[in-house]
Amino acid sequence: MKLALVSVNFASSALLSTNLAGRAVGEVVDEVVVVDNPSSDEESRRVRDLCAANGWSLVELPRNQGFGAAVNAGIARARELGCTHALALNPDARIDPESVGRLLAASADDPAALIGPRILRSDGIVWFSGQVLDPRTGTTRRARDDELDGDRTWQTGACFLVTLDMWEKVGGFDDDYFMYWEDIDLSWRWRQAGGRLVLVDDATAIHDVGGTQAGAGKSPLYVYCNCRNRLLFARKRLASRNGARWWPGAPAYAWSVATRGSRRVLARHPLLLWSAIRGTFSGAFGAIAPARIAR
C-alpha cells in the first residue's frame, strides 16, 4: 500500500496549516497532495509556500473548478506518484493516525469499498455516521444502524478512503455538480460498479463544519448548488425526465435550504431565496452551471 492524502484548497490555507501541517497524520501517509482551486493571487502564494515548507505536492488549477473536479485532479496526481490508495480530507477536518490505520485495514479487507470514518464536530456531536437517500422523495436523513449495509446509504466527501483502481473503475466524481451532491452521486455509482460502502465506526475524524466558508454562513452559491444538484441527480441517475419524480418536493426543499429553518435568515439575506429558485429551475431544466456563477 502507498497512501496519498488529498485535500482541496479554496481560500483555506490557514485551515491546512492548522489541521494538517505538523500533525502526526503526515507520518502515516506517503504523499500529501493539495489541489488549489484559486481564489486570489495572495492565497495561491500562501498555499505554494505551505506546500513547499512541508514537502507536499501541489496541483494548481487554472480556475475554481469545484470540489469534485479538484479531488479528481488530486487523485490523478496521487496515481502519478505511484500511490495505490487515496484518503480525501477536507481542509476543515482532521484525522488521527490510528483512525487512518483502521480505514486502511478495512480497505485491505474489501479493496472495492468506499470507506469512511465516523465524523464528529469539534464540540463532540456526531456530524456524520452514515446517511440514507430516499429515491422516492429526494430527501436524506441519518441512517439507522440496521441500514448501514443497505443500498440507499451514501458516504460524505468530507473524509473517505479508496483504492485508486476502484476509483478509476467508477470514474471518480462527476464534475457537473461543482459542489454538493457529488458525494451522493459517487456513492450511487460506486454500488452500480459492484462496490460497497463501509462505515468504520471506530475510526474518527473531526470536522469544523463550515470552516471553509470563513464564517460567512450559507452563501447564495451553496443554496443554488444544493437545489440545483438535487434535481440534477434525479435527471442523471433515476431516468426521471427533468427530475419530474422529485418535483413535488422541490419547493419545500428549496425553502428549507434557503431559510435553514428560520425566516429571519431571508430578512437578512433575501438573495438566498432567489438562489434557491434559480437552482431549482436549473436542476430541472439544465440551465446555468455553478461554475459559471463561481467565476
MARKOL-662493 format. One line per field, with one value per residue (C-alpha): residue in three letters; x, y, z. Coordinates in Angstrom, 3 decimals, decimal comma. Example, Ala and Ser with C-alpha at 12.3 -4.5 7.8 and 13.67 -1.06 7.14 Angstrom:
<pts>
code [Ala / Ser] $
px [12,300 / 13,670] $
py [-4,500 / -1,060] $
pz [7,800 / 7,140] $
</pts>
This chain:
<pts>
code [Met / Lys / Leu / Ala / Leu / Val / Ser / Val / Asn / Phe / Ala / Ser / Ser / Ala / Leu / Leu / Ser / Thr / Asn / Leu / Ala / Gly / Arg / Ala / Val / Gly / Glu / Val / Val / Asp / Glu / Val / Val / Val / Val / Asp / Asn / Pro / Ser / Ser / Asp / Glu / Glu / Ser / Arg / Arg / Val / Arg / Asp / Leu / Cys / Ala / Ala / Asn / Gly / Trp / Ser / Leu / Val / Glu / Leu / Pro / Arg / Asn / Gln / Gly / Phe / Gly / Ala / Ala / Val / Asn / Ala / Gly / Ile / Ala / Arg / Ala / Arg / Glu / Leu / Gly / Cys / Thr / His / Ala / Leu / Ala / Leu / Asn / Pro / Asp / Ala / Arg / Ile / Asp / Pro / Glu / Ser / Val / Gly / Arg / Leu / Leu / Ala / Ala / Ser / Ala / Asp / Asp / Pro / Ala / Ala / Leu / Ile / Gly / Pro / Arg / Ile / Leu / Arg / Ser / Asp / Gly / Ile / Val / Trp / Phe / Ser / Gly / Gln / Val / Leu / Asp / Pro / Arg / Thr / Gly / Thr / Thr / Arg / Arg / Ala / Arg / Asp / Asp / Glu / Leu / Asp / Gly / Asp / Arg / Thr / Trp / Gln / Thr / Gly / Ala / Cys / Phe / Leu / Val / Thr / Leu / Asp / Met / Trp / Glu / Lys / Val / Gly / Gly / Phe / Asp / Asp / Asp / Tyr / Phe / Met / Tyr / Trp / Glu / Asp / Ile / Asp / Leu / Ser / Trp / Arg / Trp / Arg / Gln / Ala / Gly / Gly / Arg / Leu / Val / Leu / Val / Asp / Asp / Ala / Thr / Ala / Ile / His / Asp / Val / Gly / Gly / Thr / Gln / Ala / Gly / Ala / Gly / Lys / Ser / Pro / Leu / Tyr / Val / Tyr / Cys / Asn / Cys / Arg / Asn / Arg / Leu / Leu / Phe / Ala / Arg / Lys / Arg / Leu / Ala / Ser / Arg / Asn / Gly / Ala / Arg / Trp / Trp / Pro / Gly / Ala / Pro / Ala / Tyr / Ala / Trp / Ser / Val / Ala / Thr / Arg / Gly / Ser / Arg / Arg / Val / Leu / Ala / Arg / His / Pro / Leu / Leu / Leu / Trp / Ser / Ala / Ile / Arg / Gly / Thr / Phe / Ser / Gly / Ala / Phe / Gly / Ala / Ile / Ala / Pro / Ala / Arg / Ile / Ala / Arg] $
px [0,000 / 1,096 / -1,284 / -1,825 / -3,778 / -5,658 / -7,061 / -8,736 / -7,853 / -10,173 / -9,097 / -8,270 / -4,500 / -4,897 / -7,027 / -4,493 / -1,763 / -3,773 / -5,260 / -2,540 / 0,876 / 2,930 / 0,234 / 1,010 / -1,237 / 1,512 / 3,694 / 1,342 / 0,730 / 3,275 / 2,256 / 0,211 / -1,440 / -3,033 / -5,199 / -5,624 / -8,919 / -7,629 / -9,431 / -6,816 / -3,180 / -2,277 / -3,993 / -2,273 / 1,067 / 0,285 / -0,607 / 2,521 / 4,684 / 2,842 / 3,325 / 6,992 / 7,639 / 6,010 / 7,124 / 3,593 / 2,713 / 0,699 / -1,756 / -2,659 / -5,865 / -6,311 / -9,638 / -12,050 / -13,408 / -15,387 / -14,817 / -15,304 / -13,094 / -10,364 / -10,463 / -10,270 / -7,169 / -5,594 / -6,178 / -4,788 / -1,606 / -1,549 / -1,614 / 1,327 / 3,211 / 2,727 / 0,069 / -2,402 / -4,813 / -6,143 / -7,555 / -9,607 / -9,844 / -11,424 / -9,148 / -11,504 / -11,200 / -8,513 / -7,957 / -5,559 / -3,053 / -4,856 / -8,057 / -6,186 / -4,798 / -8,305 / -9,528 / -6,598 / -7,299 / -10,912 / -9,702 / -7,382 / -10,395 / -12,506 / -10,471 / -13,616 / -15,190 / -15,777 / -14,700 / -15,354 / -14,949 / -17,481 / -17,182 / -17,662 / -17,947 / -15,297 / -17,810 / -18,093 / -21,538 / -21,836 / -21,873 / -21,822 / -22,334 / -23,986 / -26,800 / -29,720 / -31,171 / -34,857 / -35,055 / -38,813 / -38,659 / -35,078 / -34,605 / -31,783 / -31,564 / -29,219 / -29,007 / -30,093 / -27,606 / -29,619 / -29,475 / -25,712 / -25,318 / -28,347 / -28,452 / -29,561 / -26,712 / -24,147 / -20,666 / -19,733 / -16,945 / -15,513 / -13,364 / -13,142 / -10,587 / -10,468 / -8,187 / -7,168 / -8,076 / -11,693 / -11,795 / -10,821 / -13,313 / -16,133 / -14,848 / -14,345 / -16,570 / -18,903 / -17,603 / -21,077 / -22,038 / -19,322 / -20,062 / -22,688 / -24,474 / -21,362 / -20,749 / -24,304 / -23,812 / -20,450 / -21,969 / -24,769 / -22,358 / -19,990 / -22,618 / -23,537 / -19,877 / -20,055 / -18,524 / -19,769 / -19,949 / -18,304 / -18,508 / -15,673 / -17,260 / -14,066 / -12,260 / -12,953 / -12,418 / -13,126 / -14,869 / -15,081 / -18,333 / -18,433 / -14,811 / -14,068 / -16,780 / -14,803 / -17,798 / -19,821 / -22,703 / -24,550 / -23,795 / -26,043 / -23,785 / -24,329 / -28,103 / -28,008 / -25,889 / -27,912 / -31,205 / -29,785 / -27,835 / -30,689 / -32,685 / -29,574 / -29,036 / -32,629 / -32,186 / -28,859 / -29,382 / -33,084 / -34,088 / -36,661 / -37,105 / -36,327 / -36,257 / -40,053 / -40,089 / -38,767 / -40,574 / -43,444 / -40,973 / -38,758 / -40,410 / -40,241 / -36,642 / -35,659 / -37,337 / -35,563 / -32,166 / -32,710 / -34,072 / -32,139 / -35,218 / -35,719 / -37,394 / -35,194 / -32,323 / -34,183 / -34,818 / -31,052 / -30,155 / -33,104 / -30,829 / -30,828 / -34,439 / -33,711 / -30,710 / -32,946 / -35,465 / -32,767 / -31,064 / -34,309 / -35,111 / -31,516 / -31,513 / -34,784 / -34,014 / -30,210 / -29,760 / -26,859 / -23,925 / -22,476 / -19,003 / -20,245 / -21,588 / -18,443 / -16,016] $
py [0,000 / 3,532 / 6,146 / 9,730 / 12,260 / 14,568 / 17,916 / 20,678 / 24,283 / 27,192 / 30,145 / 27,560 / 27,724 / 28,761 / 25,660 / 23,434 / 24,903 / 24,231 / 20,833 / 19,180 / 20,796 / 19,293 / 16,818 / 13,157 / 12,049 / 13,237 / 10,452 / 7,669 / 8,825 / 8,511 / 11,614 / 14,739 / 16,270 / 19,706 / 20,912 / 24,669 / 25,996 / 29,565 / 32,336 / 35,131 / 35,639 / 36,090 / 32,860 / 30,960 / 32,302 / 31,182 / 27,660 / 27,425 / 28,423 / 25,999 / 23,080 / 23,920 / 24,144 / 20,772 / 18,855 / 18,469 / 18,005 / 20,935 / 20,830 / 24,342 / 24,516 / 27,396 / 28,411 / 27,278 / 24,060 / 22,929 / 20,291 / 17,109 / 18,145 / 19,180 / 15,835 / 14,089 / 16,118 / 15,327 / 11,600 / 11,684 / 13,224 / 10,518 / 7,923 / 9,661 / 9,476 / 5,708 / 5,608 / 2,744 / 4,388 / 7,895 / 9,478 / 12,565 / 15,029 / 18,479 / 21,346 / 21,977 / 18,345 / 16,327 / 12,657 / 10,785 / 8,152 / 5,311 / 6,066 / 6,162 / 2,722 / 1,390 / 2,759 / 1,110 / -2,196 / -2,018 / -1,348 / -4,359 / -6,484 / -5,045 / -3,211 / -2,304 / -0,446 / 3,283 / 3,676 / 6,446 / 7,132 / 8,389 / 12,180 / 14,415 / 18,156 / 19,869 / 20,021 / 16,212 / 15,991 / 13,404 / 15,130 / 12,030 / 8,366 / 7,244 / 8,896 / 7,482 / 8,853 / 8,213 / 7,862 / 8,394 / 11,877 / 13,087 / 13,666 / 12,488 / 11,574 / 9,876 / 6,119 / 3,708 / 1,002 / -1,630 / 0,457 / 0,936 / -2,072 / -1,125 / 0,134 / 3,690 / 4,903 / 7,392 / 8,411 / 12,031 / 13,624 / 15,300 / 12,245 / 8,930 / 6,336 / 4,412 / 2,250 / 4,054 / 1,048 / 1,142 / 4,935 / 4,753 / 1,963 / 4,119 / 7,243 / 9,462 / 12,439 / 13,788 / 17,309 / 18,564 / 19,024 / 21,601 / 21,205 / 19,359 / 16,142 / 14,924 / 12,519 / 11,133 / 10,673 / 8,942 / 6,592 / 5,682 / 4,885 / 3,093 / 0,470 / 0,209 / -0,626 / -3,504 / -1,800 / -1,463 / 1,496 / 0,833 / 2,999 / 2,250 / 3,251 / 3,071 / 5,434 / 9,096 / 12,363 / 15,824 / 18,312 / 22,023 / 22,292 / 25,330 / 26,217 / 26,640 / 29,299 / 31,584 / 32,440 / 33,727 / 31,346 / 29,672 / 31,577 / 32,062 / 29,582 / 26,996 / 27,390 / 27,381 / 24,217 / 22,267 / 22,996 / 22,507 / 19,344 / 17,515 / 17,651 / 17,144 / 13,850 / 12,831 / 13,558 / 11,755 / 8,693 / 7,951 / 8,073 / 10,646 / 13,219 / 16,736 / 15,395 / 15,099 / 12,421 / 14,854 / 17,962 / 17,802 / 18,208 / 20,772 / 23,945 / 22,646 / 21,538 / 24,911 / 26,737 / 24,616 / 25,185 / 28,934 / 29,547 / 26,917 / 26,607 / 30,326 / 33,001 / 35,592 / 34,384 / 35,636 / 39,010 / 39,482 / 37,715 / 37,850 / 36,777 / 33,256 / 32,684 / 33,835 / 31,474 / 28,609 / 29,350 / 29,651 / 26,472 / 24,518 / 25,511 / 24,968 / 21,450 / 20,591 / 22,050 / 22,136 / 25,908 / 27,731 / 25,621 / 26,560 / 27,006 / 30,000 / 31,612 / 30,950 / 32,599] $
pz [0,000 / -0,763 / 0,593 / -0,535 / 1,484 / -0,901 / 0,195 / -1,813 / -1,061 / -1,723 / 0,413 / 3,092 / 3,515 / 7,166 / 7,817 / 6,071 / 8,219 / 11,388 / 10,577 / 8,509 / 8,800 / 11,601 / 12,640 / 13,186 / 10,320 / 7,989 / 9,353 / 8,244 / 4,678 / 1,904 / -0,022 / 0,649 / -2,414 / -2,169 / -5,044 / -5,267 / -6,594 / -6,929 / -5,078 / -5,137 / -6,041 / -2,380 / -1,358 / -4,155 / -2,936 / 0,616 / -0,424 / -2,585 / 0,382 / 2,681 / 0,307 / -0,248 / 3,510 / 4,196 / 1,111 / -0,217 / -3,864 / -5,219 / -8,110 / -9,270 / -11,287 / -13,737 / -12,158 / -9,441 / -10,938 / -7,909 / -5,257 / -7,259 / -10,165 / -7,720 / -5,889 / -9,257 / -10,106 / -6,741 / -7,045 / -10,584 / -9,151 / -6,457 / -9,219 / -10,933 / -7,619 / -7,517 / -4,821 / -4,526 / -2,059 / -1,500 / 1,640 / 0,769 / 3,657 / 3,814 / 4,921 / 7,865 / 9,023 / 10,775 / 11,487 / 13,781 / 12,598 / 14,399 / 12,520 / 9,219 / 10,041 / 10,679 / 7,353 / 5,571 / 7,330 / 6,157 / 2,617 / 2,786 / 3,705 / 0,883 / -1,792 / -3,752 / -0,815 / -0,427 / 3,183 / 5,668 / 9,385 / 11,868 / 11,801 / 14,827 / 15,071 / 17,177 / 20,070 / 20,043 / 18,426 / 15,677 / 12,286 / 10,050 / 10,794 / 7,578 / 5,640 / 3,682 / 0,447 / -0,200 / -4,012 / -3,962 / -2,461 / -2,887 / 0,842 / 3,085 / 6,760 / 9,210 / 8,704 / 11,408 / 12,379 / 10,510 / 7,321 / 7,059 / 4,758 / 2,689 / -0,871 / -0,037 / 2,168 / 0,917 / 2,017 / 2,635 / 0,627 / 3,736 / 4,532 / 2,716 / 1,634 / -1,647 / -3,723 / -6,882 / -9,020 / -7,858 / -8,098 / -11,753 / -12,419 / -11,021 / -12,768 / -9,704 / -9,007 / -11,664 / -12,430 / -13,316 / -9,665 / -8,861 / -5,127 / -3,029 / -4,008 / -5,823 / -2,921 / -3,131 / -6,859 / -6,319 / -3,741 / -6,151 / -8,992 / -6,625 / -5,913 / -9,579 / -10,255 / -7,756 / -4,716 / -1,151 / 1,213 / 4,557 / 7,685 / 10,135 / 13,404 / 15,485 / 13,112 / 13,864 / 12,041 / 13,430 / 11,156 / 11,910 / 9,973 / 7,720 / 8,362 / 4,683 / 4,483 / 6,784 / 8,959 / 6,026 / 6,623 / 3,779 / 0,591 / -2,461 / -4,292 / -1,523 / -1,810 / -5,617 / -5,815 / -3,262 / -5,005 / -8,499 / -7,799 / -6,110 / -9,343 / -11,477 / -9,649 / -10,377 / -14,072 / -14,310 / -12,132 / -11,847 / -15,515 / -14,480 / -17,251 / -15,999 / -12,449 / -12,500 / -9,821 / -7,219 / -8,415 / -5,860 / -3,020 / -4,773 / -3,327 / 0,242 / -0,254 / -1,720 / 1,164 / 3,779 / 2,156 / 1,777 / 5,283 / 7,253 / 9,462 / 10,130 / 8,029 / 9,719 / 7,536 / 4,460 / 6,063 / 6,298 / 3,032 / 0,587 / -2,275 / -0,821 / -1,845 / -5,388 / -5,467 / -4,358 / -7,114 / -9,790 / -8,604 / -8,673 / -12,244 / -13,343 / -11,902 / -13,587 / -16,990 / -17,218 / -17,225 / -15,555 / -14,374 / -10,955 / -12,427 / -14,410 / -11,234 / -9,188 / -11,602] $
</pts>
